[in-house]
Amino acid sequence: MHPPLQAGTQTLSVKMMELKEFFIPFSGLKLGKHEFRYNIDNTFFESFDYQEYNGVSVQTVAILDKMNNMMELDIEANGSVNVDCDLTGEPFDQPITSQLHLVIKFGEEYNDENDEILIIPHGEYQINIAQYIYEMLALAVPQKRIHPGVLDGTLKSDILDKLQELQPKEIKEESEDTDPRWDDLKKLLTDK
């Protein structure tokens, strides 16, 4: 997992600076839970140079629970991404839901090697959750994307027609000209 954007980090690109609304300035918050809402669209993914989706509409809620010596971050996302079907190339809206739980502790230096625990240096006053939201949403989209119309048979497509035409024909297990002796033996097997 890539480190979330930190204040003062020199690796921030110009595009990533556009994601400044994902900075949570926790030092000014009271103890307790604080809610942050985000509407994610294509521009969010474009800032990560990720262009797999035709369209994105995801509502994300992040709840930061600030305690005396640590914090917990719970992120939930619901919405859809418009993707192309892997079989037909037809675009469709793929519904997605995802959750992430992260424990944030303070330590000597930044460490995100554990997927569930983030350690940030003492004296830090904010975190940027954009990277966590990006990874959470990218992983929520199935790797194999099949149009729902393919699954229920309602999609009419030239590509589907061609795939069906090229599909191997079923091989009949019993031919018409079977030896009656074998038929009697098969009856013995099925009569058990």
MIMI-823906 format. One record per residue (C-alpha): residue number from 1; x, y, z. Coordinates in Angstrom, 1 decimal. Example, Ala and Ser with C-alpha at 12.3 -4.5 7.8 and 13.67 -1.06 7.14 Angstrom:
% MIMI-823906
@resi:1 east:12.3 north:-4.5 up:7.8 .
@resi:2 east:13.7 north:-1.1 up:7.1 .
//
This chain:
% MIMI-823906
@resi:1 east:0.0 north:0.0 up:0.0 .
@resi:2 east:1.3 north:3.4 up:-0.9 .
@resi:3 east:1.7 north:5.9 up:1.9 .
@resi:4 east:-1.1 north:8.4 up:2.2 .
@resi:5 east:-0.1 north:11.9 up:1.3 .
@resi:6 east:1.5 north:13.7 up:4.3 .
@resi:7 east:2.0 north:17.4 up:4.8 .
@resi:8 east:5.5 north:18.3 up:3.8 .
@resi:9 east:6.1 north:15.2 up:1.7 .
@resi:10 east:8.0 north:16.1 up:-1.4 .
@resi:11 east:6.4 north:13.3 up:-3.6 .
@resi:12 east:3.1 north:15.1 up:-4.0 .
@resi:13 east:2.4 north:15.7 up:-7.7 .
@resi:14 east:0.4 north:18.6 up:-9.0 .
@resi:15 east:-2.5 north:16.4 up:-9.7 .
@resi:16 east:-2.4 north:15.0 up:-6.2 .
@resi:17 east:-2.5 north:18.5 up:-4.8 .
@resi:18 east:-6.0 north:18.7 up:-6.3 .
@resi:19 east:-7.0 north:16.0 up:-3.7 .
@resi:20 east:-6.5 north:18.4 up:-0.8 .
@resi:21 east:-10.1 north:17.9 up:0.3 .
@resi:22 east:-9.0 north:14.4 up:1.5 .
@resi:23 east:-6.7 north:15.9 up:4.1 .
@resi:24 east:-8.2 north:15.4 up:7.6 .
@resi:25 east:-6.7 north:17.9 up:10.0 .
@resi:26 east:-7.1 north:15.7 up:13.1 .
@resi:27 east:-5.1 north:17.9 up:15.5 .
@resi:28 east:-7.9 north:20.5 up:15.7 .
@resi:29 east:-10.6 north:17.9 up:16.3 .
@resi:30 east:-12.1 north:17.1 up:19.7 .
@resi:31 east:-11.9 north:13.6 up:21.0 .
@resi:32 east:-14.7 north:11.4 up:19.6 .
@resi:33 east:-16.1 north:10.5 up:16.2 .
@resi:34 east:-16.0 north:12.9 up:13.2 .
@resi:35 east:-17.7 north:12.2 up:9.8 .
@resi:36 east:-16.3 north:13.2 up:6.4 .
@resi:37 east:-18.3 north:12.7 up:3.2 .
@resi:38 east:-16.9 north:12.5 up:-0.3 .
@resi:39 east:-18.5 north:12.1 up:-3.8 .
@resi:40 east:-16.0 north:10.3 up:-5.9 .
@resi:41 east:-16.1 north:10.7 up:-9.7 .
@resi:42 east:-13.8 north:10.2 up:-12.7 .
@resi:43 east:-11.6 north:13.2 up:-11.7 .
@resi:44 east:-10.6 north:11.4 up:-8.5 .
@resi:45 east:-9.2 north:8.4 up:-10.5 .
@resi:46 east:-7.7 north:10.6 up:-13.2 .
@resi:47 east:-5.6 north:12.3 up:-10.5 .
@resi:48 east:-4.0 north:8.8 up:-9.9 .
@resi:49 east:-3.6 north:8.3 up:-13.7 .
@resi:50 east:-6.1 north:5.4 up:-13.5 .
@resi:51 east:-8.4 north:5.4 up:-16.5 .
@resi:52 east:-10.0 north:1.9 up:-16.4 .
@resi:53 east:-13.5 north:3.3 up:-15.8 .
@resi:54 east:-15.9 north:5.1 up:-18.2 .
@resi:55 east:-17.7 north:6.8 up:-15.4 .
@resi:56 east:-17.6 north:6.8 up:-11.6 .
@resi:57 east:-20.3 north:7.7 up:-9.0 .
@resi:58 east:-19.4 north:6.6 up:-5.5 .
@resi:59 east:-20.5 north:8.1 up:-2.2 .
@resi:60 east:-17.9 north:7.6 up:0.5 .
@resi:61 east:-18.2 north:8.2 up:4.2 .
@resi:62 east:-15.1 north:8.3 up:6.5 .
@resi:63 east:-15.5 north:8.3 up:10.2 .
@resi:64 east:-12.5 north:9.2 up:12.3 .
@resi:65 east:-12.6 north:8.3 up:15.9 .
@resi:66 east:-10.0 north:10.4 up:17.7 .
@resi:67 east:-8.8 north:9.0 up:21.1 .
@resi:68 east:-6.1 north:10.2 up:23.5 .
@resi:69 east:-3.2 north:8.2 up:22.0 .
@resi:70 east:-4.5 north:6.8 up:18.7 .
@resi:71 east:-7.3 north:7.1 up:16.1 .
@resi:72 east:-9.5 north:4.7 up:14.2 .
@resi:73 east:-10.7 north:5.4 up:10.7 .
@resi:74 east:-13.6 north:3.6 up:9.1 .
@resi:75 east:-14.4 north:4.2 up:5.4 .
@resi:76 east:-17.5 north:2.9 up:3.6 .
@resi:77 east:-18.2 north:3.4 up:0.0 .
@resi:78 east:-21.4 north:2.7 up:-2.1 .
@resi:79 east:-22.0 north:3.5 up:-5.7 .
@resi:80 east:-21.2 north:2.3 up:-9.2 .
@resi:81 east:-18.5 north:2.5 up:-11.8 .
@resi:82 east:-19.2 north:2.3 up:-15.5 .
@resi:83 east:-17.0 north:-0.4 up:-17.1 .
@resi:84 east:-16.9 north:-2.3 up:-20.4 .
@resi:85 east:-18.0 north:-5.9 up:-20.4 .
@resi:86 east:-15.1 north:-8.3 up:-20.8 .
@resi:87 east:-17.1 north:-10.5 up:-23.2 .
@resi:88 east:-19.0 north:-8.0 up:-25.3 .
@resi:89 east:-17.3 north:-4.7 up:-24.8 .
@resi:90 east:-20.7 north:-3.2 up:-23.9 .
@resi:91 east:-20.5 north:-0.5 up:-21.2 .
@resi:92 east:-22.5 north:-1.1 up:-18.0 .
@resi:93 east:-22.8 north:0.2 up:-14.4 .
@resi:94 east:-21.1 north:-2.2 up:-12.0 .
@resi:95 east:-22.4 north:-1.7 up:-8.5 .
@resi:96 east:-19.7 north:-1.6 up:-5.8 .
@resi:97 east:-19.6 north:-1.5 up:-2.0 .
@resi:98 east:-16.5 north:-1.5 up:0.1 .
@resi:99 east:-15.3 north:-1.0 up:3.7 .
@resi:100 east:-11.9 north:-0.3 up:5.2 .
@resi:101 east:-10.9 north:-0.2 up:8.9 .
@resi:102 east:-7.6 north:1.5 up:9.8 .
@resi:103 east:-5.9 north:2.0 up:13.2 .
@resi:104 east:-3.7 north:5.1 up:13.2 .
@resi:105 east:-1.0 north:5.3 up:15.9 .
@resi:106 east:1.9 north:7.7 up:16.6 .
@resi:107 east:5.5 north:6.6 up:16.4 .
@resi:108 east:9.0 north:7.7 up:15.6 .
@resi:109 east:8.6 north:7.5 up:11.8 .
@resi:110 east:6.0 north:6.9 up:9.1 .
@resi:111 east:5.1 north:3.2 up:8.6 .
@resi:112 east:2.3 north:1.7 up:6.5 .
@resi:113 east:3.7 north:-1.8 up:6.1 .
@resi:114 east:0.7 north:-3.3 up:7.9 .
@resi:115 east:-2.6 north:-3.0 up:6.0 .
@resi:116 east:-4.6 north:-2.4 up:9.2 .
@resi:117 east:-2.2 north:-0.2 up:11.1 .
@resi:118 east:-0.8 north:3.2 up:10.0 .
@resi:119 east:2.0 north:4.7 up:12.1 .
@resi:120 east:2.5 north:8.4 up:11.6 .
@resi:121 east:5.3 north:10.5 up:13.2 .
@resi:122 east:4.6 north:12.4 up:16.5 .
@resi:123 east:3.9 north:16.0 up:15.7 .
@resi:124 east:1.9 north:15.2 up:12.5 .
@resi:125 east:-1.4 north:17.2 up:12.4 .
@resi:126 east:-3.2 north:15.8 up:9.4 .
@resi:127 east:-3.5 north:12.7 up:7.2 .
@resi:128 east:-4.7 north:12.4 up:3.6 .
@resi:129 east:-7.0 north:9.4 up:3.0 .
@resi:130 east:-7.1 north:9.7 up:-0.8 .
@resi:131 east:-4.7 north:6.8 up:-1.3 .
@resi:132 east:-6.7 north:4.5 up:1.0 .
@resi:133 east:-10.0 north:5.4 up:-0.8 .
@resi:134 east:-8.4 north:4.9 up:-4.2 .
@resi:135 east:-7.1 north:1.4 up:-3.3 .
@resi:136 east:-10.3 north:0.4 up:-1.6 .
@resi:137 east:-12.4 north:1.3 up:-4.6 .
@resi:138 east:-10.1 north:-0.2 up:-7.2 .
@resi:139 east:-10.1 north:-3.5 up:-5.3 .
@resi:140 east:-13.9 north:-3.4 up:-5.0 .
@resi:141 east:-14.5 north:-3.7 up:-8.7 .
@resi:142 east:-14.5 north:-7.3 up:-9.8 .
@resi:143 east:-11.6 north:-8.4 up:-12.0 .
@resi:144 east:-13.9 north:-10.2 up:-14.4 .
@resi:145 east:-16.6 north:-7.7 up:-15.6 .
@resi:146 east:-19.7 north:-9.3 up:-17.1 .
@resi:147 east:-22.7 north:-7.3 up:-18.3 .
@resi:148 east:-25.8 north:-8.3 up:-16.3 .
@resi:149 east:-27.6 north:-8.8 up:-19.6 .
@resi:150 east:-25.2 north:-11.5 up:-20.5 .
@resi:151 east:-25.9 north:-13.4 up:-17.3 .
@resi:152 east:-29.7 north:-13.2 up:-17.5 .
@resi:153 east:-29.9 north:-13.5 up:-21.3 .
@resi:154 east:-31.5 north:-10.1 up:-22.0 .
@resi:155 east:-28.5 north:-8.4 up:-23.8 .
@resi:156 east:-28.7 north:-8.6 up:-27.6 .
@resi:157 east:-25.3 north:-8.2 up:-29.1 .
@resi:158 east:-23.6 north:-9.2 up:-32.4 .
@resi:159 east:-20.5 north:-10.3 up:-30.3 .
@resi:160 east:-22.7 north:-12.6 up:-28.1 .
@resi:161 east:-24.3 north:-14.1 up:-31.2 .
@resi:162 east:-20.9 north:-14.8 up:-32.7 .
@resi:163 east:-19.6 north:-16.3 up:-29.4 .
@resi:164 east:-22.7 north:-18.6 up:-29.3 .
@resi:165 east:-22.1 north:-19.6 up:-32.9 .
@resi:166 east:-18.5 north:-20.5 up:-32.2 .
@resi:167 east:-19.3 north:-22.4 up:-28.9 .
@resi:168 east:-18.4 north:-26.1 up:-29.1 .
@resi:169 east:-21.4 north:-28.3 up:-29.8 .
@resi:170 east:-22.4 north:-30.8 up:-27.1 .
@resi:171 east:-21.2 north:-34.3 up:-27.6 .
@resi:172 east:-23.9 north:-37.0 up:-27.1 .
@resi:173 east:-22.8 north:-39.5 up:-24.6 .
@resi:174 east:-24.8 north:-42.3 up:-26.1 .
@resi:175 east:-24.9 north:-42.8 up:-29.8 .
@resi:176 east:-28.0 north:-44.2 up:-31.6 .
@resi:177 east:-26.1 north:-47.4 up:-32.5 .
@resi:178 east:-25.2 north:-48.9 up:-29.2 .
@resi:179 east:-24.4 north:-52.5 up:-28.6 .
@resi:180 east:-27.3 north:-54.1 up:-26.6 .
@resi:181 east:-24.8 north:-56.0 up:-24.5 .
@resi:182 east:-23.3 north:-52.7 up:-23.2 .
@resi:183 east:-26.8 north:-51.4 up:-22.5 .
@resi:184 east:-27.5 north:-54.4 up:-20.2 .
@resi:185 east:-24.2 north:-53.7 up:-18.4 .
@resi:186 east:-25.1 north:-50.0 up:-17.9 .
@resi:187 east:-28.4 north:-51.1 up:-16.4 .
@resi:188 east:-26.5 north:-53.1 up:-13.8 .
@resi:189 east:-24.6 north:-50.0 up:-12.8 .
@resi:190 east:-27.6 north:-47.8 up:-12.5 .
@resi:191 east:-29.8 north:-50.4 up:-10.7 .
@resi:192 east:-27.6 north:-50.2 up:-7.5 .
//
